[in-house]
Amino acid sequence: MKVLVRGLRPGVDAATLCAALRPYADVRAVELVRDGDPERPWAWVDIAAGALTVWKLVARLDGRYIAGCHLRWHVPAYRGRKAAPAAA
């Protein structure tokens, strides 16, 4: 499940953030986004866990200092796929 992480410092890289988050979660990938304001990058962090586990992790880590950054965590709204209508 992907979560949005803000509050990164400009010099942080994906490998550093991934390594810093590894004690808290099984991180599959980190995608840094520097578009917009490069002084305030943010990241998509892909966590190998279900929704409930990710929500608990986000609640625990939001506002903590990790990798020298005051991180703010956000779980994007998610809507499951609807099944295709049955053929008549």
Buried (B, 14 or more C-beta within 10 A) or exposed (E): BBBBBBBBEEEBEBEBBBEBBEEEBEBEEBEBBEEEEEEEBBBBBBBEBEEEBBBEBBEEBEEEEBBEBEBBBEBEEEEEEEEEEEEE
